[in-house]
Amino acid sequence: MLTSMVKEHHKEQVKRKQEQEVRRKEAIEASNELTQSLVDTLNVGVAQAYLNQKRLDAEAKQLHMGATNFAKQTHQWLQLIDNFSSALKELGDVENWARSIEGDMHVINQSLELAYKASRAAQATGAPVEASTSASANPKPSAT
């Protein structure tokens, strides 16, 4: 009877070991599936973050190129405006020079008119012409 009890106990132990081994294998499989599922979930997030980073890098590069082009265009506009401003200043200088020349020409014209009138008056009266040139040296400008 004792031997049969030992045998029965031994059989039950073997049976329990086998059940325990089956449960251990099932637990390992379940933990592997859980780990794989968690890794897959994380990989999806990492892949999405990588795609987002790649898109952000492309947009940053495009924005940098746009800013560079804008800076070049702004520089060109500033040069154009500076050239235009210089041309306006030159026009002002030319206008001032033209006014000065015009004033001088009026003075010369008046001097010549006075000299001509003095010369005609001298010819009509027979007086010498040198007396009339002193009057033309300081002519009075006319208001034209």
Phi and psi in radians as a Rosetta constraint file:
Dihedral C 1 N 2 CA 2 C 2 CIRCULARHARMONIC -1.151 0.35
Dihedral N 2 CA 2 C 2 N 3 CIRCULARHARMONIC -0.710 0.35
Dihedral C 2 N 3 CA 3 C 3 CIRCULARHARMONIC -1.112 0.35
Dihedral N 3 CA 3 C 3 N 4 CIRCULARHARMONIC -0.697 0.35
Dihedral C 3 N 4 CA 4 C 4 CIRCULARHARMONIC -1.161 0.35
Dihedral N 4 CA 4 C 4 N 5 CIRCULARHARMONIC -0.607 0.35
Dihedral C 4 N 5 CA 5 C 5 CIRCULARHARMONIC -1.209 0.35
Dihedral N 5 CA 5 C 5 N 6 CIRCULARHARMONIC -0.676 0.35
Dihedral C 5 N 6 CA 6 C 6 CIRCULARHARMONIC -1.162 0.35
Dihedral N 6 CA 6 C 6 N 7 CIRCULARHARMONIC -0.744 0.35
Dihedral C 6 N 7 CA 7 C 7 CIRCULARHARMONIC -1.092 0.35
Dihedral N 7 CA 7 C 7 N 8 CIRCULARHARMONIC -0.776 0.35
Dihedral C 7 N 8 CA 8 C 8 CIRCULARHARMONIC -1.110 0.35
Dihedral N 8 CA 8 C 8 N 9 CIRCULARHARMONIC -0.715 0.35
Dihedral C 8 N 9 CA 9 C 9 CIRCULARHARMONIC -1.109 0.35
Dihedral N 9 CA 9 C 9 N 10 CIRCULARHARMONIC -0.745 0.35
Dihedral C 9 N 10 CA 10 C 10 CIRCULARHARMONIC -1.103 0.35
Dihedral N 10 CA 10 C 10 N 11 CIRCULARHARMONIC -0.729 0.35
Dihedral C 10 N 11 CA 11 C 11 CIRCULARHARMONIC -1.085 0.35
Dihedral N 11 CA 11 C 11 N 12 CIRCULARHARMONIC -0.766 0.35
Dihedral C 11 N 12 CA 12 C 12 CIRCULARHARMONIC -1.129 0.35
Dihedral N 12 CA 12 C 12 N 13 CIRCULARHARMONIC -0.672 0.35
Dihedral C 12 N 13 CA 13 C 13 CIRCULARHARMONIC -1.106 0.35
Dihedral N 13 CA 13 C 13 N 14 CIRCULARHARMONIC -0.785 0.35
Dihedral C 13 N 14 CA 14 C 14 CIRCULARHARMONIC -1.085 0.35
Dihedral N 14 CA 14 C 14 N 15 CIRCULARHARMONIC -0.766 0.35
Dihedral C 14 N 15 CA 15 C 15 CIRCULARHARMONIC -1.083 0.35
Dihedral N 15 CA 15 C 15 N 16 CIRCULARHARMONIC -0.755 0.35
Dihedral C 15 N 16 CA 16 C 16 CIRCULARHARMONIC -1.154 0.35
Dihedral N 16 CA 16 C 16 N 17 CIRCULARHARMONIC -0.691 0.35
Dihedral C 16 N 17 CA 17 C 17 CIRCULARHARMONIC -1.072 0.35
Dihedral N 17 CA 17 C 17 N 18 CIRCULARHARMONIC -0.734 0.35
Dihedral C 17 N 18 CA 18 C 18 CIRCULARHARMONIC -1.133 0.35
Dihedral N 18 CA 18 C 18 N 19 CIRCULARHARMONIC -0.754 0.35
Dihedral C 18 N 19 CA 19 C 19 CIRCULARHARMONIC -1.113 0.35
Dihedral N 19 CA 19 C 19 N 20 CIRCULARHARMONIC -0.708 0.35
Dihedral C 19 N 20 CA 20 C 20 CIRCULARHARMONIC -1.116 0.35
Dihedral N 20 CA 20 C 20 N 21 CIRCULARHARMONIC -0.713 0.35
Dihedral C 20 N 21 CA 21 C 21 CIRCULARHARMONIC -1.120 0.35
Dihedral N 21 CA 21 C 21 N 22 CIRCULARHARMONIC -0.733 0.35
Dihedral C 21 N 22 CA 22 C 22 CIRCULARHARMONIC -1.098 0.35
Dihedral N 22 CA 22 C 22 N 23 CIRCULARHARMONIC -0.777 0.35
Dihedral C 22 N 23 CA 23 C 23 CIRCULARHARMONIC -1.120 0.35
Dihedral N 23 CA 23 C 23 N 24 CIRCULARHARMONIC -0.699 0.35
Dihedral C 23 N 24 CA 24 C 24 CIRCULARHARMONIC -1.079 0.35
Dihedral N 24 CA 24 C 24 N 25 CIRCULARHARMONIC -0.778 0.35
Dihedral C 24 N 25 CA 25 C 25 CIRCULARHARMONIC -1.103 0.35
Dihedral N 25 CA 25 C 25 N 26 CIRCULARHARMONIC -0.709 0.35
Dihedral C 25 N 26 CA 26 C 26 CIRCULARHARMONIC -1.129 0.35
Dihedral N 26 CA 26 C 26 N 27 CIRCULARHARMONIC -0.687 0.35
Dihedral C 26 N 27 CA 27 C 27 CIRCULARHARMONIC -1.154 0.35
Dihedral N 27 CA 27 C 27 N 28 CIRCULARHARMONIC -0.731 0.35
Dihedral C 27 N 28 CA 28 C 28 CIRCULARHARMONIC -1.098 0.35
Dihedral N 28 CA 28 C 28 N 29 CIRCULARHARMONIC -0.776 0.35
Dihedral C 28 N 29 CA 29 C 29 CIRCULARHARMONIC -1.082 0.35
Dihedral N 29 CA 29 C 29 N 30 CIRCULARHARMONIC -0.758 0.35
Dihedral C 29 N 30 CA 30 C 30 CIRCULARHARMONIC -1.113 0.35
Dihedral N 30 CA 30 C 30 N 31 CIRCULARHARMONIC -0.725 0.35
Dihedral C 30 N 31 CA 31 C 31 CIRCULARHARMONIC -1.195 0.35
Dihedral N 31 CA 31 C 31 N 32 CIRCULARHARMONIC -0.636 0.35
Dihedral C 31 N 32 CA 32 C 32 CIRCULARHARMONIC -1.118 0.35
Dihedral N 32 CA 32 C 32 N 33 CIRCULARHARMONIC -0.755 0.35
Dihedral C 32 N 33 CA 33 C 33 CIRCULARHARMONIC -1.109 0.35
Dihedral N 33 CA 33 C 33 N 34 CIRCULARHARMONIC -0.720 0.35
Dihedral C 33 N 34 CA 34 C 34 CIRCULARHARMONIC -1.108 0.35
Dihedral N 34 CA 34 C 34 N 35 CIRCULARHARMONIC -0.785 0.35
Dihedral C 34 N 35 CA 35 C 35 CIRCULARHARMONIC -1.071 0.35
Dihedral N 35 CA 35 C 35 N 36 CIRCULARHARMONIC -0.793 0.35
Dihedral C 35 N 36 CA 36 C 36 CIRCULARHARMONIC -1.097 0.35
Dihedral N 36 CA 36 C 36 N 37 CIRCULARHARMONIC -0.702 0.35
Dihedral C 36 N 37 CA 37 C 37 CIRCULARHARMONIC -1.117 0.35
Dihedral N 37 CA 37 C 37 N 38 CIRCULARHARMONIC -0.750 0.35
Dihedral C 37 N 38 CA 38 C 38 CIRCULARHARMONIC -1.141 0.35
Dihedral N 38 CA 38 C 38 N 39 CIRCULARHARMONIC -0.730 0.35
Dihedral C 38 N 39 CA 39 C 39 CIRCULARHARMONIC -1.113 0.35
Dihedral N 39 CA 39 C 39 N 40 CIRCULARHARMONIC -0.750 0.35
Dihedral C 39 N 40 CA 40 C 40 CIRCULARHARMONIC -1.065 0.35
Dihedral N 40 CA 40 C 40 N 41 CIRCULARHARMONIC -0.737 0.35
Dihedral C 40 N 41 CA 41 C 41 CIRCULARHARMONIC -1.097 0.35
Dihedral N 41 CA 41 C 41 N 42 CIRCULARHARMONIC -0.778 0.35
Dihedral C 41 N 42 CA 42 C 42 CIRCULARHARMONIC -1.149 0.35
Dihedral N 42 CA 42 C 42 N 43 CIRCULARHARMONIC -0.688 0.35
Dihedral C 42 N 43 CA 43 C 43 CIRCULARHARMONIC -1.098 0.35
Dihedral N 43 CA 43 C 43 N 44 CIRCULARHARMONIC -0.639 0.35
Dihedral C 43 N 44 CA 44 C 44 CIRCULARHARMONIC -1.111 0.35
Dihedral N 44 CA 44 C 44 N 45 CIRCULARHARMONIC -0.764 0.35
Dihedral C 44 N 45 CA 45 C 45 CIRCULARHARMONIC -1.122 0.35
Dihedral N 45 CA 45 C 45 N 46 CIRCULARHARMONIC -0.724 0.35
Dihedral C 45 N 46 CA 46 C 46 CIRCULARHARMONIC -1.162 0.35
Dihedral N 46 CA 46 C 46 N 47 CIRCULARHARMONIC -0.728 0.35
Dihedral C 46 N 47 CA 47 C 47 CIRCULARHARMONIC -1.103 0.35
Dihedral N 47 CA 47 C 47 N 48 CIRCULARHARMONIC -0.714 0.35
Dihedral C 47 N 48 CA 48 C 48 CIRCULARHARMONIC -1.146 0.35
Dihedral N 48 CA 48 C 48 N 49 CIRCULARHARMONIC -0.724 0.35
Dihedral C 48 N 49 CA 49 C 49 CIRCULARHARMONIC -1.126 0.35
Dihedral N 49 CA 49 C 49 N 50 CIRCULARHARMONIC -0.678 0.35
Dihedral C 49 N 50 CA 50 C 50 CIRCULARHARMONIC -1.107 0.35
Dihedral N 50 CA 50 C 50 N 51 CIRCULARHARMONIC -0.794 0.35
Dihedral C 50 N 51 CA 51 C 51 CIRCULARHARMONIC -1.087 0.35
Dihedral N 51 CA 51 C 51 N 52 CIRCULARHARMONIC -0.731 0.35
Dihedral C 51 N 52 CA 52 C 52 CIRCULARHARMONIC -1.095 0.35
Dihedral N 52 CA 52 C 52 N 53 CIRCULARHARMONIC -0.734 0.35
Dihedral C 52 N 53 CA 53 C 53 CIRCULARHARMONIC -1.120 0.35
Dihedral N 53 CA 53 C 53 N 54 CIRCULARHARMONIC -0.716 0.35
Dihedral C 53 N 54 CA 54 C 54 CIRCULARHARMONIC -1.107 0.35
Dihedral N 54 CA 54 C 54 N 55 CIRCULARHARMONIC -0.748 0.35
Dihedral C 54 N 55 CA 55 C 55 CIRCULARHARMONIC -1.124 0.35
Dihedral N 55 CA 55 C 55 N 56 CIRCULARHARMONIC -0.733 0.35
Dihedral C 55 N 56 CA 56 C 56 CIRCULARHARMONIC -1.106 0.35
Dihedral N 56 CA 56 C 56 N 57 CIRCULARHARMONIC -0.712 0.35
Dihedral C 56 N 57 CA 57 C 57 CIRCULARHARMONIC -1.083 0.35
Dihedral N 57 CA 57 C 57 N 58 CIRCULARHARMONIC -0.738 0.35
Dihedral C 57 N 58 CA 58 C 58 CIRCULARHARMONIC -1.123 0.35
Dihedral N 58 CA 58 C 58 N 59 CIRCULARHARMONIC -0.743 0.35
Dihedral C 58 N 59 CA 59 C 59 CIRCULARHARMONIC -1.170 0.35
Dihedral N 59 CA 59 C 59 N 60 CIRCULARHARMONIC -0.663 0.35
Dihedral C 59 N 60 CA 60 C 60 CIRCULARHARMONIC -1.131 0.35
Dihedral N 60 CA 60 C 60 N 61 CIRCULARHARMONIC -0.701 0.35
Dihedral C 60 N 61 CA 61 C 61 CIRCULARHARMONIC -1.116 0.35
Dihedral N 61 CA 61 C 61 N 62 CIRCULARHARMONIC -0.756 0.35
Dihedral C 61 N 62 CA 62 C 62 CIRCULARHARMONIC -1.121 0.35
Dihedral N 62 CA 62 C 62 N 63 CIRCULARHARMONIC -0.727 0.35
Dihedral C 62 N 63 CA 63 C 63 CIRCULARHARMONIC -1.118 0.35
Dihedral N 63 CA 63 C 63 N 64 CIRCULARHARMONIC -0.698 0.35
Dihedral C 63 N 64 CA 64 C 64 CIRCULARHARMONIC -1.103 0.35
Dihedral N 64 CA 64 C 64 N 65 CIRCULARHARMONIC -0.749 0.35
Dihedral C 64 N 65 CA 65 C 65 CIRCULARHARMONIC -1.109 0.35
Dihedral N 65 CA 65 C 65 N 66 CIRCULARHARMONIC -0.729 0.35
Dihedral C 65 N 66 CA 66 C 66 CIRCULARHARMONIC -1.092 0.35
Dihedral N 66 CA 66 C 66 N 67 CIRCULARHARMONIC -0.728 0.35
Dihedral C 66 N 67 CA 67 C 67 CIRCULARHARMONIC -1.151 0.35
Dihedral N 67 CA 67 C 67 N 68 CIRCULARHARMONIC -0.674 0.35
Dihedral C 67 N 68 CA 68 C 68 CIRCULARHARMONIC -1.117 0.35
Dihedral N 68 CA 68 C 68 N 69 CIRCULARHARMONIC -0.794 0.35
Dihedral C 68 N 69 CA 69 C 69 CIRCULARHARMONIC -1.084 0.35
Dihedral N 69 CA 69 C 69 N 70 CIRCULARHARMONIC -0.710 0.35
Dihedral C 69 N 70 CA 70 C 70 CIRCULARHARMONIC -1.103 0.35
Dihedral N 70 CA 70 C 70 N 71 CIRCULARHARMONIC -0.713 0.35
Dihedral C 70 N 71 CA 71 C 71 CIRCULARHARMONIC -1.118 0.35
Dihedral N 71 CA 71 C 71 N 72 CIRCULARHARMONIC -0.717 0.35
Dihedral C 71 N 72 CA 72 C 72 CIRCULARHARMONIC -1.102 0.35
Dihedral N 72 CA 72 C 72 N 73 CIRCULARHARMONIC -0.782 0.35
Dihedral C 72 N 73 CA 73 C 73 CIRCULARHARMONIC -1.107 0.35
Dihedral N 73 CA 73 C 73 N 74 CIRCULARHARMONIC -0.717 0.35
Dihedral C 73 N 74 CA 74 C 74 CIRCULARHARMONIC -1.090 0.35
Dihedral N 74 CA 74 C 74 N 75 CIRCULARHARMONIC -0.733 0.35
Dihedral C 74 N 75 CA 75 C 75 CIRCULARHARMONIC -1.089 0.35
Dihedral N 75 CA 75 C 75 N 76 CIRCULARHARMONIC -0.732 0.35
Dihedral C 75 N 76 CA 76 C 76 CIRCULARHARMONIC -1.111 0.35
Dihedral N 76 CA 76 C 76 N 77 CIRCULARHARMONIC -0.741 0.35
Dihedral C 76 N 77 CA 77 C 77 CIRCULARHARMONIC -1.087 0.35
Dihedral N 77 CA 77 C 77 N 78 CIRCULARHARMONIC -0.756 0.35
Dihedral C 77 N 78 CA 78 C 78 CIRCULARHARMONIC -1.096 0.35
Dihedral N 78 CA 78 C 78 N 79 CIRCULARHARMONIC -0.693 0.35
Dihedral C 78 N 79 CA 79 C 79 CIRCULARHARMONIC -1.126 0.35
Dihedral N 79 CA 79 C 79 N 80 CIRCULARHARMONIC -0.738 0.35
Dihedral C 79 N 80 CA 80 C 80 CIRCULARHARMONIC -1.089 0.35
Dihedral N 80 CA 80 C 80 N 81 CIRCULARHARMONIC -0.763 0.35
Dihedral C 80 N 81 CA 81 C 81 CIRCULARHARMONIC -1.151 0.35
Dihedral N 81 CA 81 C 81 N 82 CIRCULARHARMONIC -0.692 0.35
Dihedral C 81 N 82 CA 82 C 82 CIRCULARHARMONIC -1.115 0.35
Dihedral N 82 CA 82 C 82 N 83 CIRCULARHARMONIC -0.749 0.35
Dihedral C 82 N 83 CA 83 C 83 CIRCULARHARMONIC -1.102 0.35
Dihedral N 83 CA 83 C 83 N 84 CIRCULARHARMONIC -0.716 0.35
Dihedral C 83 N 84 CA 84 C 84 CIRCULARHARMONIC -1.114 0.35
Dihedral N 84 CA 84 C 84 N 85 CIRCULARHARMONIC -0.733 0.35
Dihedral C 84 N 85 CA 85 C 85 CIRCULARHARMONIC -1.104 0.35
Dihedral N 85 CA 85 C 85 N 86 CIRCULARHARMONIC -0.733 0.35
Dihedral C 85 N 86 CA 86 C 86 CIRCULARHARMONIC -1.112 0.35
Dihedral N 86 CA 86 C 86 N 87 CIRCULARHARMONIC -0.714 0.35
Dihedral C 86 N 87 CA 87 C 87 CIRCULARHARMONIC -1.110 0.35
Dihedral N 87 CA 87 C 87 N 88 CIRCULARHARMONIC -0.685 0.35
Dihedral C 87 N 88 CA 88 C 88 CIRCULARHARMONIC -1.122 0.35
Dihedral N 88 CA 88 C 88 N 89 CIRCULARHARMONIC -0.707 0.35
Dihedral C 88 N 89 CA 89 C 89 CIRCULARHARMONIC -1.105 0.35
Dihedral N 89 CA 89 C 89 N 90 CIRCULARHARMONIC -0.724 0.35
Dihedral C 89 N 90 CA 90 C 90 CIRCULARHARMONIC -1.110 0.35
Dihedral N 90 CA 90 C 90 N 91 CIRCULARHARMONIC -0.697 0.35
Dihedral C 90 N 91 CA 91 C 91 CIRCULARHARMONIC -1.079 0.35
Dihedral N 91 CA 91 C 91 N 92 CIRCULARHARMONIC -0.703 0.35
Dihedral C 91 N 92 CA 92 C 92 CIRCULARHARMONIC -1.092 0.35
Dihedral N 92 CA 92 C 92 N 93 CIRCULARHARMONIC -0.714 0.35
Dihedral C 92 N 93 CA 93 C 93 CIRCULARHARMONIC -1.127 0.35
Dihedral N 93 CA 93 C 93 N 94 CIRCULARHARMONIC -0.745 0.35
Dihedral C 93 N 94 CA 94 C 94 CIRCULARHARMONIC -1.134 0.35
Dihedral N 94 CA 94 C 94 N 95 CIRCULARHARMONIC -0.714 0.35
Dihedral C 94 N 95 CA 95 C 95 CIRCULARHARMONIC -1.099 0.35
Dihedral N 95 CA 95 C 95 N 96 CIRCULARHARMONIC -0.759 0.35
Dihedral C 95 N 96 CA 96 C 96 CIRCULARHARMONIC -1.095 0.35
Dihedral N 96 CA 96 C 96 N 97 CIRCULARHARMONIC -0.764 0.35
Dihedral C 96 N 97 CA 97 C 97 CIRCULARHARMONIC -1.081 0.35
Dihedral N 97 CA 97 C 97 N 98 CIRCULARHARMONIC -0.746 0.35
Dihedral C 97 N 98 CA 98 C 98 CIRCULARHARMONIC -1.109 0.35
Dihedral N 98 CA 98 C 98 N 99 CIRCULARHARMONIC -0.693 0.35
Dihedral C 98 N 99 CA 99 C 99 CIRCULARHARMONIC -1.113 0.35
Dihedral N 99 CA 99 C 99 N 100 CIRCULARHARMONIC -0.733 0.35
Dihedral C 99 N 100 CA 100 C 100 CIRCULARHARMONIC -1.081 0.35
Dihedral N 100 CA 100 C 100 N 101 CIRCULARHARMONIC -0.810 0.35
Dihedral C 100 N 101 CA 101 C 101 CIRCULARHARMONIC -1.100 0.35
Dihedral N 101 CA 101 C 101 N 102 CIRCULARHARMONIC -0.715 0.35
Dihedral C 101 N 102 CA 102 C 102 CIRCULARHARMONIC -1.083 0.35
Dihedral N 102 CA 102 C 102 N 103 CIRCULARHARMONIC -0.748 0.35
Dihedral C 102 N 103 CA 103 C 103 CIRCULARHARMONIC -1.083 0.35
Dihedral N 103 CA 103 C 103 N 104 CIRCULARHARMONIC -0.775 0.35
Dihedral C 103 N 104 CA 104 C 104 CIRCULARHARMONIC -1.067 0.35
Dihedral N 104 CA 104 C 104 N 105 CIRCULARHARMONIC -0.719 0.35
Dihedral C 104 N 105 CA 105 C 105 CIRCULARHARMONIC -1.124 0.35
Dihedral N 105 CA 105 C 105 N 106 CIRCULARHARMONIC -0.654 0.35
Dihedral C 105 N 106 CA 106 C 106 CIRCULARHARMONIC -1.092 0.35
Dihedral N 106 CA 106 C 106 N 107 CIRCULARHARMONIC -0.762 0.35
Dihedral C 106 N 107 CA 107 C 107 CIRCULARHARMONIC -1.083 0.35
Dihedral N 107 CA 107 C 107 N 108 CIRCULARHARMONIC -0.799 0.35
Dihedral C 107 N 108 CA 108 C 108 CIRCULARHARMONIC -1.081 0.35
Dihedral N 108 CA 108 C 108 N 109 CIRCULARHARMONIC -0.756 0.35
Dihedral C 108 N 109 CA 109 C 109 CIRCULARHARMONIC -1.064 0.35
Dihedral N 109 CA 109 C 109 N 110 CIRCULARHARMONIC -0.799 0.35
Dihedral C 109 N 110 CA 110 C 110 CIRCULARHARMONIC -1.125 0.35
Dihedral N 110 CA 110 C 110 N 111 CIRCULARHARMONIC -0.696 0.35
Dihedral C 110 N 111 CA 111 C 111 CIRCULARHARMONIC -1.090 0.35
Dihedral N 111 CA 111 C 111 N 112 CIRCULARHARMONIC -0.773 0.35
Dihedral C 111 N 112 CA 112 C 112 CIRCULARHARMONIC -1.126 0.35
Dihedral N 112 CA 112 C 112 N 113 CIRCULARHARMONIC -0.679 0.35
Dihedral C 112 N 113 CA 113 C 113 CIRCULARHARMONIC -1.111 0.35
Dihedral N 113 CA 113 C 113 N 114 CIRCULARHARMONIC -0.783 0.35
Dihedral C 113 N 114 CA 114 C 114 CIRCULARHARMONIC -1.116 0.35
Dihedral N 114 CA 114 C 114 N 115 CIRCULARHARMONIC -0.716 0.35
Dihedral C 114 N 115 CA 115 C 115 CIRCULARHARMONIC -1.126 0.35
Dihedral N 115 CA 115 C 115 N 116 CIRCULARHARMONIC -0.727 0.35
Dihedral C 115 N 116 CA 116 C 116 CIRCULARHARMONIC -1.108 0.35
Dihedral N 116 CA 116 C 116 N 117 CIRCULARHARMONIC -0.783 0.35
Dihedral C 116 N 117 CA 117 C 117 CIRCULARHARMONIC -1.124 0.35
Dihedral N 117 CA 117 C 117 N 118 CIRCULARHARMONIC -0.720 0.35
Dihedral C 117 N 118 CA 118 C 118 CIRCULARHARMONIC -1.142 0.35
Dihedral N 118 CA 118 C 118 N 119 CIRCULARHARMONIC -0.694 0.35
Dihedral C 118 N 119 CA 119 C 119 CIRCULARHARMONIC -1.128 0.35
Dihedral N 119 CA 119 C 119 N 120 CIRCULARHARMONIC -0.741 0.35
Dihedral C 119 N 120 CA 120 C 120 CIRCULARHARMONIC -1.168 0.35
Dihedral N 120 CA 120 C 120 N 121 CIRCULARHARMONIC -0.705 0.35
Dihedral C 120 N 121 CA 121 C 121 CIRCULARHARMONIC -1.144 0.35
Dihedral N 121 CA 121 C 121 N 122 CIRCULARHARMONIC -0.667 0.35
Dihedral C 121 N 122 CA 122 C 122 CIRCULARHARMONIC -1.184 0.35
Dihedral N 122 CA 122 C 122 N 123 CIRCULARHARMONIC -0.683 0.35
Dihedral C 122 N 123 CA 123 C 123 CIRCULARHARMONIC -1.150 0.35
Dihedral N 123 CA 123 C 123 N 124 CIRCULARHARMONIC -0.648 0.35
Dihedral C 123 N 124 CA 124 C 124 CIRCULARHARMONIC -1.235 0.35
Dihedral N 124 CA 124 C 124 N 125 CIRCULARHARMONIC -0.615 0.35
Dihedral C 124 N 125 CA 125 C 125 CIRCULARHARMONIC -1.704 0.35
Dihedral N 125 CA 125 C 125 N 126 CIRCULARHARMONIC -0.240 0.35
Dihedral C 125 N 126 CA 126 C 126 CIRCULARHARMONIC 1.425 0.35
Dihedral N 126 CA 126 C 126 N 127 CIRCULARHARMONIC 0.236 0.35
Dihedral C 126 N 127 CA 127 C 127 CIRCULARHARMONIC -1.401 0.35
Dihedral N 127 CA 127 C 127 N 128 CIRCULARHARMONIC 2.750 0.35
Dihedral C 127 N 128 CA 128 C 128 CIRCULARHARMONIC -1.168 0.35
Dihedral N 128 CA 128 C 128 N 129 CIRCULARHARMONIC 2.616 0.35
Dihedral C 128 N 129 CA 129 C 129 CIRCULARHARMONIC -1.341 0.35
Dihedral N 129 CA 129 C 129 N 130 CIRCULARHARMONIC -0.455 0.35
Dihedral C 129 N 130 CA 130 C 130 CIRCULARHARMONIC -1.089 0.35
Dihedral N 130 CA 130 C 130 N 131 CIRCULARHARMONIC -0.513 0.35
Dihedral C 130 N 131 CA 131 C 131 CIRCULARHARMONIC -1.170 0.35
Dihedral N 131 CA 131 C 131 N 132 CIRCULARHARMONIC -0.489 0.35
Dihedral C 131 N 132 CA 132 C 132 CIRCULARHARMONIC -1.459 0.35
Dihedral N 132 CA 132 C 132 N 133 CIRCULARHARMONIC -0.345 0.35
Dihedral C 132 N 133 CA 133 C 133 CIRCULARHARMONIC -1.244 0.35
Dihedral N 133 CA 133 C 133 N 134 CIRCULARHARMONIC -0.463 0.35
Dihedral C 133 N 134 CA 134 C 134 CIRCULARHARMONIC -1.200 0.35
Dihedral N 134 CA 134 C 134 N 135 CIRCULARHARMONIC -0.476 0.35
Dihedral C 134 N 135 CA 135 C 135 CIRCULARHARMONIC -1.295 0.35
Dihedral N 135 CA 135 C 135 N 136 CIRCULARHARMONIC -0.498 0.35
Dihedral C 135 N 136 CA 136 C 136 CIRCULARHARMONIC -1.474 0.35
Dihedral N 136 CA 136 C 136 N 137 CIRCULARHARMONIC -0.176 0.35
Dihedral C 136 N 137 CA 137 C 137 CIRCULARHARMONIC -1.220 0.35
Dihedral N 137 CA 137 C 137 N 138 CIRCULARHARMONIC -0.583 0.35
Dihedral C 137 N 138 CA 138 C 138 CIRCULARHARMONIC -2.140 0.35
Dihedral N 138 CA 138 C 138 N 139 CIRCULARHARMONIC 1.201 0.35
Dihedral C 138 N 139 CA 139 C 139 CIRCULARHARMONIC -1.300 0.35
Dihedral N 139 CA 139 C 139 N 140 CIRCULARHARMONIC 2.726 0.35
Dihedral C 139 N 140 CA 140 C 140 CIRCULARHARMONIC -1.596 0.35
Dihedral N 140 CA 140 C 140 N 141 CIRCULARHARMONIC 2.219 0.35
Dihedral C 140 N 141 CA 141 C 141 CIRCULARHARMONIC -1.206 0.35
Dihedral N 141 CA 141 C 141 N 142 CIRCULARHARMONIC 2.440 0.35
Dihedral C 141 N 142 CA 142 C 142 CIRCULARHARMONIC -1.565 0.35
Dihedral N 142 CA 142 C 142 N 143 CIRCULARHARMONIC 2.731 0.35
Dihedral C 142 N 143 CA 143 C 143 CIRCULARHARMONIC -1.608 0.35
Dihedral N 143 CA 143 C 143 N 144 CIRCULARHARMONIC 1.575 0.35
